[in-house]
């Protein structure tokens, strides 16, 4: 389905009224019939903006973690018991041999 939005070039994907209703249903949002046309326009405007962003040349641009240059904090990838296994098991409603006891759910 192709659509032209306010003089912009056509979109490969545009939202129609049925799609608005389906999105509202999936999102569990009540949408009155008189709101559908307005939401359709808003969703199409968002899609047009996203399409416009895809035209930006980002070749050679490094990914960023922040707007200010910084190095990500790293820690050693080491498996530990957390240092407090007795405290953790003490919180369990039922424990046996330092393991949590849970109800059987599969025969």
C-alpha positions, 0 to 999 in steps of 0.5 A: 500500500502506498500513500502520499503524505502532505506532498512528501514522496510515497512511503513503502509502508503506510498505515491505514485505518484497519492497521490503526485498529489492529495496533490499538487492539494489540496494545489493548488501547481503546480507540474511538472510531472518530480518533482513527483518522487522526491516529492514522495521520500521526502514525504515518508522520512517524513512519515518514520521519523514520524513513527520512532518518534512514537517508542519513549517511552514517558511514564511518560514524562510530557507535556512541554510548553517550553524548560525551566521550567515555569508556564503558566500565568493565569488570572481570567476567568471573562466576562467583557465589555472590559472597553471601550464599547463607544469607540468600538461602536463609530467605527461601521459604524452604531449603535443603542442602543449601538449595531452594526447595520448590514444588514439583510442577512436572510429572 
